[in-house]
């Protein structure tokens, strides 16, 4: 159901095609209900988090294998560390008005192929209404490699300064 182009009788890809600003090829996209259940994600999202076909998880942290819930019976958003989750806190403050875009950044450790990895993202989100139900479209532009490159460059500059 999660990997389908349709869920809840809605053709999500047709709806996404109406949003010109979304880059569905380069960026991960997911759509969740107002109760945080993911109803759709694209193939880029699946690759970013190495999600295996047939996953039954419906909450972001469980699906993406956030280190705070991975390997536990806990649900995303219920652990003590979840209170500091930038993604969760940003989503909860996104304006309710239909059509307003909200931009934010976050980073978190996820367990990818059994290895904890820090990932950084620029995110854009907006609420929409479809069939009298409110949904949230979130676009994730991964910045992990760019951040790592910046950190390595800064380390090289510091090393050079120490040597001189």
Helices and strands as residue ranges (DSSP letters): E 6-7, E 10-11, H 12-16, E 28-33, E 38-41, H 43-48, H 60-64, G 80-84, H 86-93, E 101-112, E 115-130, E 133-142, H 144-163
